[in-house]
Amino acid sequence: MREFVACKGKDACRDDGERCLTCGRKLSEVARTVYLMNELSDFVIEQDYANVEQFADYIARKLVKKVKYRRENSA
């Protein structure tokens, strides 16, 4: 497994056509992350949630649980 390195922002991003030279992630990984964030953002806006922070906290908790469960049961 490898460690996740967060994006430093659009202004810091430099790439070689395949990877971001700042965070080291593949551009396809960065693009998929942006896509998923846009999907979640669109969902929150469509649902007209006033408490976005609570939704984000819920997603973070559930994501950690789901990943742990899948890793433990993937054998």
Salt bridges, closest charged atoms under 4 A:
GLU29 OE1 - ARG2 NH2 2.69
GLU29 OE2 - ARG25 NH1 3.84
